Amino acid sequence: MAVSGRDHTLFLADEAATEALGRALATAVRRSGKGATVFLRGNLGMGKTTLSRGVMRGMGHEGAVKSPTYTIVEPYEHLRPEVYHFDLYRLGDPEELEYLGIRDYFGGSSLCLIEWAERGDGILPVPDVQITIEPEVDGRRASLRSLTPTGNALLECLQASRLAGF
């Protein structure tokens, strides 16, 4: 089935704006009642982990949120839906994901946030939403693209509620 992708671009002036986008995404996921897979793309220091922190805060997590660079995955199983935050930066080969039982995290009602997803090409599923963060004068530019019907619904929810400034 071909899915017509939806694209949205917005300016993120600072860390607070990046976290706010994450909170808005969390709200959209909760309202959908479904899980989702979100790829977070961008160079080092662009705000992928900051956006993830916003998602966790939006889901109700009050503790620290760090990038799981060495552990590869940080589970937040106390949240509803459960959230799994992946950082594949140090992954040597996509096949390593098979040893982690990566496929068990997808397809259910969980939210999977994946930093450096390109390092898992060929193993990871197609994301529902891909968010690319790039530098822009005095801030960042976030480009959101839906790649599935679930992604379309999430971006429609974001746009309809104006939670992320679309």
C-alpha positions in Angstrom: 0.0 0.0 0.0 1.4 3.4 -1.0 1.3 6.0 1.7 1.3 9.6 0.9 3.7 11.2 3.2 2.9 14.4 5.1 5.7 16.9 5.7 5.9 19.7 8.2 8.8 22.0 9.0 9.2 24.3 11.9 11.8 26.5 13.5 13.1 25.5 17.0 14.6 28.6 18.6 16.2 26.9 21.6 16.2 23.8 23.8 12.8 24.7 25.3 11.2 24.7 21.8 12.8 21.4 21.0 11.5 19.9 24.3 8.1 21.4 23.5 8.0 19.6 20.2 8.8 16.3 22.0 5.9 17.0 24.5 3.6 17.7 21.6 4.6 14.4 19.9 3.9 12.6 23.2 0.5 14.1 23.4 -0.3 13.1 19.8 0.8 9.5 20.5 -1.2 9.3 23.7 -4.3 10.6 21.9 -3.9 8.1 19.1 -4.0 5.2 21.5 -1.4 3.4 19.3 2.3 2.8 19.4 4.7 4.4 16.9 8.2 4.2 15.6 10.0 7.6 15.3 13.4 8.0 13.7 15.4 11.0 15.0 18.0 12.2 12.5 20.6 15.0 12.8 24.3 15.5 13.4 25.8 15.4 16.9 24.5 18.1 19.1 21.4 18.9 17.0 18.9 18.1 19.8 17.8 14.5 19.2 18.1 13.7 22.9 16.5 17.0 23.9 13.5 16.1 21.8 13.4 12.6 23.4 13.5 14.2 26.8 10.5 16.3 25.8 8.7 13.1 24.7 9.4 11.4 28.1 8.3 14.5 30.0 5.1 14.6 27.9 4.4 11.0 28.7 4.8 11.7 32.5 8.4 10.7 33.2 9.9 12.9 35.9 13.4 11.4 36.2 16.6 12.0 34.2 16.6 11.3 30.5 19.9 10.5 28.9 21.0 9.2 25.6 21.6 5.5 25.8 24.8 5.7 23.7 26.5 2.8 25.5 23.5 0.7 26.4 21.8 1.2 23.0 18.3 1.1 24.5 16.8 2.8 27.6 13.4 1.4 28.5 10.7 3.5 30.1 8.3 0.7 30.8 6.5 2.5 33.6 5.0 4.9 30.9 1.8 4.2 28.9 2.4 3.5 26.2 5.8 2.0 27.1 8.6 4.0 25.5 12.0 2.7 24.3 14.7 5.2 23.5 17.4 3.8 21.2 20.8 5.4 20.3 22.5 3.5 17.6 25.5 5.8 17.3 28.0 3.2 18.6 26.5 0.3 16.6 29.2 -1.4 14.6 27.0 -3.5 12.3 23.2 -3.5 11.9 23.2 -7.3 12.5 24.1 -6.5 16.2 20.5 -5.4 16.6 19.3 -9.0 16.0 21.3 -10.1 19.1 19.4 -7.5 21.1 16.1 -8.9 20.0 15.3 -5.6 18.3 12.2 -6.9 16.6 10.5 -7.6 19.9 10.3 -3.8 20.6 8.2 -3.1 17.4 4.7 -3.9 16.3 3.0 -3.5 19.6 1.6 -0.5 21.4 5.0 0.9 22.4 6.6 4.1 21.3 10.1 3.6 19.9 12.4 6.7 19.5 15.5 5.9 17.5 18.5 8.2 17.3 21.0 7.4 14.5 18.5 5.0 12.9 20.5 4.9 9.6 23.0 2.6 11.4 20.3 0.0 11.6 19.3 0.1 7.9 18.0 -3.3 6.7 17.0 -4.4 10.2 14.8 -1.6 11.5 11.2 -1.3 10.3 9.9 1.7 8.3 9.3 4.5 10.8 5.9 6.1 11.2 7.5 9.5 11.5 11.0 10.7 10.7 12.2 13.9 12.3 15.3 15.5 11.0 16.9 18.3 12.9 19.4 20.6 11.1 21.2 23.8 12.1 19.7 27.1 11.1 20.7 30.7 12.0 19.8 31.3 15.6 18.3 27.8 16.1 17.3 24.5 14.5 15.0 23.5 11.7 12.9 20.4 12.4 11.5 18.5 9.4 8.8 16.0 10.2 7.8 13.4 7.6 5.1 10.7 8.0 5.8 7.4 6.2 2.8 5.3 7.3 -0.9 5.8 8.0 0.0 5.9 11.7 2.5 8.7 11.0 -0.1 10.6 9.0 -2.5 10.5 11.9 0.2 11.7 14.3 1.1 14.6 12.2 -2.5 15.5 11.6 -3.1 15.5 15.3 -0.1 17.8 15.8 -1.3 20.1 13.1 -5.0 20.1 14.2 -4.1 20.8 17.8 -1.4 23.4 16.9 0.6 21.8 19.8 3.9 22.2 17.9 3.4 25.6 16.2 2.4 24.3 12.8 
